Amino acid sequence: MAHDFTSTGHHTSETVRTATSESRLARYGLIATALCFVALFLLLPLAVVFTEALRNGPGEFLTVLRDPETFSAIRLTLLVAAIAVPLNLVFGVCAAWAIAKYEFKGKAFLTTLIDLPFSVSPVVSGLIFVLLFGSHSLIGPWLQSHGIQILFAVPGIVIATVFITFPFVARELIPLMQEQGTSDEEAALSLGASGWQTFWYVTLPNIKWGLLYGVLLCNARAMGEFGAVSVVSGHIRGLTNTMPLQVEILYNEYNFVAAFAVAALLALLALVTLILKTLLEMKFSAQIAASRRH
Amino acid sequence: MTARTVRRWQFRQPSVIPGFGLALGVTLSWLFLIVLIPLSGLALRSSALGWEKFWSLATDERTLNALRISFGTAFAAAAVNVVFGVILAWVLVRYRFPGKRIIDAVVDLPFALPTAVAGIALTTLYAPNGWIGSLITPLGIKVAFTPLGIVIALVFVGLPFVVRTVQPIMEEIDKEVEEAAATLGATRFQTISRVLLPGLAPAVLTGFALAFARGVGEYGSVIFIAGNLPYVSEIAPLLIVIRLEEFNYPAATAIAAVMLVISFAMLLIINLIQAWSRRRYGYGA
């Protein structure tokens, strides 16, 4: 029953205005404002990336990507993500298991500490590893005398990326596993399953979509990280340049088509991430809803 | 009182689920190795400078300007995001229109798009010969290579923080509250501004704080569009990088320490807002 208390004039048969909705003018105004804002700030930048990358046609786009330095940047980015994401996956599952399945002193504090990397500027994240491993540090000389290169080499890039993406998997899993409680695991254990069996056959199937969601976000950030990696990488061409760093170098050399070609690959990665994320949210909303409150 | 009723201090409550030691052990080792030891290294290095040296480095004219620009632009961008983020969240929660699901998904683009890509895209867009730049330059508005450009980049980066904090809370608003307000004679505008928005205040504040904190530390999307003029459009993270490239580690450490202290203070404020909101409104934003 839609009694009309407030509207003063015309109603059409489809849209009767009720006391708890806005006038049609206000509604359209708000929708138009929101759409314009999204178009201006989100869609236009995305469109520019692809337009600029394809400015000289798809042929040049592909030629540019075949450049050996660009190719090695792509390989390095994949390598770094392939190391950093599984490490944080294992960590995330362990942290969520400890925090969600048990009650212990200092739990809230531990959760805050896990979130800490989110509130550190990427540049500062890079800097702390320069201070830790640099030649002026405590372990710097020892590393040097043993010929171990961490800064300005792949290990440094990996460590900085692990720091940046540290909370991603854990913070998706903790609310999800807290909501699921412990009764499934208790049932499995009382029926004689071992701890590992319980984890593999009961817990993991329960959390798999939430886990995938976390891994997806973790991977996007790992491949796209710029500030922290830029500080520790040393920008050695063909050796320690990841894709985002390659974008910067090409752009600063006024090689715009090449810069935007690499950027377009990264933008594609972002689009795939968004699509998979939306599909996961649609199909498994109940599982992921808990963790959608960032 | 018998010995039995005396409660012993327990680190954890008993549980039949195995693996606590392993899980907590891995968590704590990883946390110390990757996060806590490196961060305490920064604290150690800045305390080794001594208070006077630290203070003179932190209050250097160029450093102060960089910090002022970083915080000022982040504040302005977060304020813009609060206005448009709340409108966007409202439209996504309340209205139906074609393409809504796509818009909802696109809001997360700044989370997924690498910051360097956003940086060069925005710069190209707002440069004097860009799509938007060529429209506004004749009007005398300069965006690229000015502080206004920094604000634009930070609006891009911070938008999802506001929308994603406010949206779930908006979804939970009880329709009855609005009906009650309407039956008591409130106009729709009064219902929204006096009844709905105050209840959303903690979520909006949290979203603002998150966007602001992210904006202060942002680097990749800003350095391309900022122009990076010392004292005018040079942000604090960039100054850290410049000091590092000069091998001026004490100065880089001092700026980083100041930023870190302020961002931890922000984290504390966010937690306080949420605790207050749970007490006052029964939910944590």
Chai-1 contact restraints between the chains, C-beta under 6 A:
chainA,res_idxA,chainB,res_idxB,connection_type,confidence,min_distance_angstrom,max_distance_angstrom,comment,restraint_id
A,A19,B,A182,contact,1.0,0.0,6.0,A-B,restraint_1
A,T20,B,E178,contact,1.0,0.0,6.0,A-B,restraint_2
A,T20,B,E179,contact,1.0,0.0,6.0,A-B,restraint_3
A,T20,B,A182,contact,1.0,0.0,6.0,A-B,restraint_4
A,E22,B,R188,contact,1.0,0.0,6.0,A-B,restraint_5
A,L30,B,I87,contact,1.0,0.0,6.0,A-B,restraint_6
A,L30,B,V91,contact,1.0,0.0,6.0,A-B,restraint_7
A,I31,B,V91,contact,1.0,0.0,6.0,A-B,restraint_8
A,I31,B,Y95,contact,1.0,0.0,6.0,A-B,restraint_9
A,I31,B,F97,contact,1.0,0.0,6.0,A-B,restraint_10
A,T33,B,I87,contact,1.0,0.0,6.0,A-B,restraint_11
A,A34,B,I87,contact,1.0,0.0,6.0,A-B,restraint_12
A,A34,B,L88,contact,1.0,0.0,6.0,A-B,restraint_13
A,A34,B,V91,contact,1.0,0.0,6.0,A-B,restraint_14
A,F37,B,F84,contact,1.0,0.0,6.0,A-B,restraint_15
A,V38,B,I103,contact,1.0,0.0,6.0,A-B,restraint_16
A,F41,B,F156,contact,1.0,0.0,6.0,A-B,restraint_17
A,L42,B,V106,contact,1.0,0.0,6.0,A-B,restraint_18
A,L42,B,L109,contact,1.0,0.0,6.0,A-B,restraint_19
A,L44,B,L125,contact,1.0,0.0,6.0,A-B,restraint_20
A,P45,B,A121,contact,1.0,0.0,6.0,A-B,restraint_21
A,P45,B,L122,contact,1.0,0.0,6.0,A-B,restraint_22
A,V48,B,A121,contact,1.0,0.0,6.0,A-B,restraint_23
A,V48,B,T124,contact,1.0,0.0,6.0,A-B,restraint_24
A,V48,B,L125,contact,1.0,0.0,6.0,A-B,restraint_25
A,V49,B,A121,contact,1.0,0.0,6.0,A-B,restraint_26
A,F91,B,W30,contact,1.0,0.0,6.0,A-B,restraint_27
A,C94,B,A23,contact,1.0,0.0,6.0,A-B,restraint_28
A,C94,B,V26,contact,1.0,0.0,6.0,A-B,restraint_29
A,C94,B,T27,contact,1.0,0.0,6.0,A-B,restraint_30
A,A95,B,T27,contact,1.0,0.0,6.0,A-B,restraint_31
A,W97,B,A23,contact,1.0,0.0,6.0,A-B,restraint_32
A,A98,B,A23,contact,1.0,0.0,6.0,A-B,restraint_33
A,A98,B,L24,contact,1.0,0.0,6.0,A-B,restraint_34
A,A98,B,T27,contact,1.0,0.0,6.0,A-B,restraint_35
A,K101,B,I17,contact,1.0,0.0,6.0,A-B,restraint_36
A,Y102,B,R12,contact,1.0,0.0,6.0,A-B,restraint_37
A,Y102,B,S15,contact,1.0,0.0,6.0,A-B,restraint_38
A,Y102,B,F20,contact,1.0,0.0,6.0,A-B,restraint_39
A,E103,B,Q13,contact,1.0,0.0,6.0,A-B,restraint_40
A,F104,B,F11,contact,1.0,0.0,6.0,A-B,restraint_41
A,F104,B,R12,contact,1.0,0.0,6.0,A-B,restraint_42
A,K105,B,F11,contact,1.0,0.0,6.0,A-B,restraint_43
A,L116,B,V35,contact,1.0,0.0,6.0,A-B,restraint_44
A,S119,B,A213,contact,1.0,0.0,6.0,A-B,restraint_45
A,S119,B,S263,contact,1.0,0.0,6.0,A-B,restraint_46
A,S119,B,L267,contact,1.0,0.0,6.0,A-B,restraint_47
A,S121,B,G217,contact,1.0,0.0,6.0,A-B,restraint_48
A,S121,B,P237,contact,1.0,0.0,6.0,A-B,restraint_49
A,S121,B,M259,contact,1.0,0.0,6.0,A-B,restraint_50
A,P122,B,Y219,contact,1.0,0.0,6.0,A-B,restraint_51
A,V123,B,Y219,contact,1.0,0.0,6.0,A-B,restraint_52
A,V123,B,P237,contact,1.0,0.0,6.0,A-B,restraint_53
A,V123,B,I240,contact,1.0,0.0,6.0,A-B,restraint_54
A,V123,B,V241,contact,1.0,0.0,6.0,A-B,restraint_55
A,V124,B,A256,contact,1.0,0.0,6.0,A-B,restraint_56
A,V124,B,M259,contact,1.0,0.0,6.0,A-B,restraint_57
A,L127,B,A256,contact,1.0,0.0,6.0,A-B,restraint_58
A,I128,B,P38,contact,1.0,0.0,6.0,A-B,restraint_59
A,I128,B,L39,contact,1.0,0.0,6.0,A-B,restraint_60
A,I128,B,G41,contact,1.0,0.0,6.0,A-B,restraint_61
A,I128,B,L42,contact,1.0,0.0,6.0,A-B,restraint_62
A,L131,B,G41,contact,1.0,0.0,6.0,A-B,restraint_63
A,L131,B,R45,contact,1.0,0.0,6.0,A-B,restraint_64
A,L132,B,P38,contact,1.0,0.0,6.0,A-B,restraint_65
A,L132,B,G41,contact,1.0,0.0,6.0,A-B,restraint_66
A,V162,B,I34,contact,1.0,0.0,6.0,A-B,restraint_67
A,F163,B,I34,contact,1.0,0.0,6.0,A-B,restraint_68
A,T182,B,I17,contact,1.0,0.0,6.0,A-B,restraint_69
A,E185,B,I17,contact,1.0,0.0,6.0,A-B,restraint_70
A,E186,B,V16,contact,1.0,0.0,6.0,A-B,restraint_71
A,L189,B,V16,contact,1.0,0.0,6.0,A-B,restraint_72
A,G195,B,P18,contact,1.0,0.0,6.0,A-B,restraint_73
A,G195,B,G19,contact,1.0,0.0,6.0,A-B,restraint_74
A,A220,B,A112,contact,1.0,0.0,6.0,A-B,restraint_75
A,G224,B,P114,contact,1.0,0.0,6.0,A-B,restraint_76
A,F226,B,T115,contact,1.0,0.0,6.0,A-B,restraint_77
A,F226,B,A116,contact,1.0,0.0,6.0,A-B,restraint_78
A,F226,B,G220,contact,1.0,0.0,6.0,A-B,restraint_79
A,G227,B,Y219,contact,1.0,0.0,6.0,A-B,restraint_80
A,G227,B,G220,contact,1.0,0.0,6.0,A-B,restraint_81
A,P244,B,P114,contact,1.0,0.0,6.0,A-B,restraint_82
A,P244,B,A116,contact,1.0,0.0,6.0,A-B,restraint_83
A,V247,B,A116,contact,1.0,0.0,6.0,A-B,restraint_84
A,E248,B,A116,contact,1.0,0.0,6.0,A-B,restraint_85
A,Y251,B,I120,contact,1.0,0.0,6.0,A-B,restraint_86
A,A263,B,V117,contact,1.0,0.0,6.0,A-B,restraint_87
A,L266,B,P114,contact,1.0,0.0,6.0,A-B,restraint_88
A,L266,B,V117,contact,1.0,0.0,6.0,A-B,restraint_89
A,A267,B,V117,contact,1.0,0.0,6.0,A-B,restraint_90
A,A270,B,A112,contact,1.0,0.0,6.0,A-B,restraint_91
A,A270,B,L113,contact,1.0,0.0,6.0,A-B,restraint_92
A,T273,B,A112,contact,1.0,0.0,6.0,A-B,restraint_93
A,L274,B,A105,contact,1.0,0.0,6.0,A-B,restraint_94
A,L274,B,D108,contact,1.0,0.0,6.0,A-B,restraint_95
A,L274,B,A112,contact,1.0,0.0,6.0,A-B,restraint_96
A,T278,B,A105,contact,1.0,0.0,6.0,A-B,restraint_97
A,R293,B,P168,contact,1.0,0.0,6.0,A-B,restraint_98
A,H294,B,R164,contact,1.0,0.0,6.0,A-B,restraint_99
